[in-house]
Amino acid sequence: MTTYVITVPGTFTTTVEEDTRAHLSRSLRPTDPHRTRMGVSEDLDALTVNEDGTFTMRLTVEADSVPHAEEEARELADSALRDAGLDDGAAPLGPAVVTGIDSEV
């Protein structure tokens, strides 16, 4: 298994209050990229929200391949959004992509 940092972009289509954002951030805490060398050196936050309503989730996942890592990150992002009370219509996601691989190499 390899540790991947996966970036999942999205857009809030409605106004999302600060308490909902905080709940979402708490839901993402177990996948925080600060647990990796790359996350620490790049100071990657699990959730970044821009003024225009776009957001980026950076998630740490363990997987045996890039496609599996991207799929798992997408599922984690969907789950965190639902846990915060947001559905696909309120926060559609873009494609998950590998931001980095935490490796000894």
N, C-alpha and C positions, 0 to 999 in steps of 0.2 A: 504494500500500500504506500501511496505517496500523498503528501500533504500539498494541496493546491489552494491558492487564493483565487477565488472566482468573483468577477464583477458582474452584477446584474443591474442594468439600468431600468428606470421606470418613470412614469409620470403620474402625479396626482391630478385627477380630472376635476376634483372638487376641493374646496378649502379643507385642509387637514389641520386641526387644532394642535397646539403644542402638547397637550396631554396624550393625544393619539400618537404623535411622533415619539414621545418619551416611552410609551408602551411598546411601540415598534422597536425602538432601540433596545429596550430590555429583552424583548423576544429574540433579538439577534445576538445578545451577549455571549451565548455559548459558542458562536461561530466567529467571534471577534478575531480579525486578522492580526491583532497585536500579539497573539500567541505565537506567531511565526517570526523568524529573523527579518523577513521582508517587511512584514507589517510594522515591526518596531522601527526599522531603519527608514522606511518611507512614511511613517506615522499615518497608517491607513485606518480610518474610522470605519466601523461596520455600516454606518448610515450617514450619508451626506445628502442634505436637501438644499436645493438652489432656490433662489427667489422666484423663478418662473414655474415652480411646481415640479420640475424634474428632480429625480433623486437617483442615488447610486448606493447599492448595497455591495459590500465587499465581505465575502464569506469564506471561512476556512473549512475545507472538507477533506476527508481522507477517502481516496478512491484508487482503483487499480488502473484507471485510464482517464484521459481527458474527457471523452464523451460521458462517462459515468460521473465524473466530478461536476461537469456542467449540469447534468440532469439532477443530481442531488442538490446542488446549489439552488437551482430553479425551484425544486420542491420545498426547500427550507425557506426561501424567500416568499413563496406562495403561502406557506403555513404561517409565517410571521405576520404577513399582511392580514390574513384571515383572523389570526389571534388578536390583532389590533382593531378588528371590526371593519376592515377594508376588503371589498371584493374586487374581482377582475375589472369591473367597470370603473371603480373609483381609483384604481392604481394598476393600470396595465403594465406589464413588464416587457422589456426588450430581450434580446438574446443574451444568454449567459456566455461569458468568455473568460478564458484563463488570463489572470493578471500576473500570476507568478507561481512558481513551484518551489516549495521549501525543501531543499535538498542539501546533502552534505557535499555534493560535487562542486 
